[in-house]
């Protein structure tokens, strides 16, 4: 899977370069994947798009999982072979951390009404 983040992509003779570090290597959620690869996604508000792009950048730039837990903003919880990053006002990112890489990144909108299909991100 060839993932790239629009703000960190540099091309050198057809080769993609992320500097020395690339934290996110696979994304399960289709809207997150589109935002990460193209910087765009349909069906979500501008505000949510901006929040998700910001947090994709934060997650991708992290050098260590401890970088993701920011006092009063986000909480990183460890589960069995997986992690949850709860971000106040944004939602929850779920992922596996293997060999220093974030894999199978997913997203759950904790704040969308359960009955409203328009407000909820669809995979």
C-alpha angles and dihedrals in degrees: 000000000000108000124175135177113226095224096047101041117116122173123214112180093326093314119119116226129193094178111247098324139054114173103175113061104158136023126196099187111084096212092048089048092051092048092048096047102034106014090236138089133170127225099039132094121260090243094053090045091054092048092048093048090050093050093044086056092048092049094045093048095049114116093194135017089247087066089069097061106083117179113253091000111061140011124204113209124190120218133172104305091335144074136217121207109197111198117194110243095002110064139244128311114204123196150145120245112213127167092343094310134108111233134181092016111193135175135217121192101220093183103052116103109255092228097052112084092185094058095048122081111240123214 
